[in-house]
């Protein structure tokens, strides 16, 4: 039986698409092995959103090639022309598959990558053209990819939208993934129902630009319409939580906030900031300003109890002066983010930001990134500290890495919690009440509300 392994880099959409491709390949009769093992075929879902991400993807491919020189490697996903040129030099790379061709990977394995055809014959082998009428290689729209499960997770990602039409100055995504497009609501609901039937109790809605959902459908729809339908489905199908992966500040209309107040929606929102300075936001071509963002954060704080608001910040965008960076630090302090994802600016060829004047020296970018990281650590600890002494409800993921006597999971507010357990595996995919006693780096530390004989204390155990 031929073997395969999967490596995913980058965003939640990539993780969703890897799962969809995995299901199709395993249905062909391949046996999955861990990426650390020698496999006949490796499938790498690459990311090139930043310069560093592109480099990480190439290094991952090279590691796999060294691990098994006789293997074939299928590289799919986001890659720039420069990335592809370098990957073509790796003899084990059988084919480079763009985002629009991910639905063809299983077909390619049947028709073009057969076990035993290794030994370097894959060098520079092109993917057959797939757009001619009647061509057996006619491609499938990547929006047609489907999943029935989510390997190794208790929370399932559900892709509802792809691409972006905003063309922010620094961003290469519209060139890698195309313009915004949406999955029809009936298909999203059908997949959500399948995942609930497969015993997933939390679904994470993913998209490149979720707030654009539905505008391209016929008839047009909206994210508000989709979430309303999902809330109804959750009550019927036994879903416990619906979480949004990322959403723009303009999405928080009064109607949206009213809907998100329903218990099924997690009070955790990842709202990209990128900069807290109006001039830099203008250079980035973002569609909001500092005051808009702060007003949204304040409103969410008023309507929800301690919402977890996380964000992205780009440090050192061209034109970011010392004062502009201080404005970003100030906004982050005022917002009290639970988590900040920090991206030191790196120019991507083909974007407007790469051509702007006033590029910030790399050493200064590094210094600013370290200052923001210090603030991020402070803010994250302050957010977690609010829950010391309280009971929280945790969706248990299983044993904590490297700590066999500890289970770990996540609350609806994206608070990661670990607690001692004699059998963490038995608690996987259950809902547990945990008393938070302390915090550590990136997590809270608590104790399960049951005594050693397993008698419930305070309604502690609840099978989902």
Secondary structure as UniProt FT lines:
FT   STRAND          3..8
FT   HELIX           12..26
FT   TURN            27..29
FT   STRAND          31..32
FT   TURN            35..36
FT   STRAND          41..46
FT   HELIX           51..67
FT   TURN            69..70
FT   STRAND          72..77
FT   HELIX           81..87
FT   TURN            88..89
FT   TURN            91..92
FT   STRAND          93..97
FT   HELIX           99..104
FT   HELIX           105..111
FT   TURN            115..116
FT   TURN            119..124
FT   TURN            133..134
FT   TURN            136..137
FT   HELIX           142..144
FT   TURN            151..152
FT   STRAND          155..159
FT   STRAND          161..162
FT   TURN            169..170
FT   HELIX           173..177
FT   STRAND          181..182
FT   HELIX           185..197
FT   TURN            198..199
FT   STRAND          202..206
FT   HELIX           210..212
FT   TURN            213..216
FT   HELIX           223..237
FT   STRAND          241..244
FT   HELIX           249..251
FT   HELIX           254..260
FT   TURN            263..264
FT   STRAND          268..270
FT   HELIX           278..284
FT   HELIX           290..303
FT   STRAND          308..315
FT   TURN            318..319
FT   HELIX           322..335
FT   STRAND          339..344
FT   TURN            349..350
FT   HELIX           353..355
FT   HELIX           362..385
FT   TURN            386..389
FT   STRAND          391..400
FT   TURN            401..402
FT   STRAND          403..410
FT   TURN            412..413
FT   STRAND          416..420
FT   HELIX           424..427
FT   TURN            428..429
FT   STRAND          431..440
FT   TURN            441..442
FT   STRAND          443..448
FT   TURN            452..453
FT   STRAND          461..462
//
